[in-house]
Structure formats: C-alpha cells, structure tokens
Amino acid sequence: MKKLYEFIRDYRKSKGISQTHIAEVTGIDNKRISNIENGRVEMRAEEFILICEKGLGVNPSFFSNQFLETKNEINENTA
C-alpha cells in the first residue's frame, strides 16, 4: 500500500517543485523534508499542513483523500 509520504513526494515531483522550495516556504529543514519523503521520519500534523498548503499549494485533504481511497481499494480487493 502506498504511504502518505509517497503521495506527497510523487505529487511534488510531478509539479516540478524542489525540496529546497518546500523548505524555504515552510521553514522546515531541507534534510527533514528529505527524511519525511523517504519515510525515515514520521511527519507531524503541522508539517503535513505546511507542506500541503505553503509548499504545494493544495488543501491537505487532497492527499488524505487519495490515501484513504487507496486504502479502501486494497480492503475491497482483499475482502
């Protein structure tokens, strides 16, 4: 199952947005952004909101809805 951080990373890359840009506009350290996107550290709720709204210009529900839809598809296929 695809992880939330993977949705964020894939979306960022698809829009041509750099981790450096995300770091600059959110105030989150660039290394932490990298660690979040690679699943090495857990993303805090406030970081998730900042990354979505300031870094990527989307409502956080954009990713949470994708994540939940994927989870539901997996559950339906295994039931």
Buried (B, 14 or more C-beta within 10 A) or exposed (E): EEEBBBBBBEBBEEEEBEBEBBBEBBEBEBEBBBBBBEEEBEBEEEBBBBBBBBBBEBEBEBBBEBBEEBEEEEEEEEE
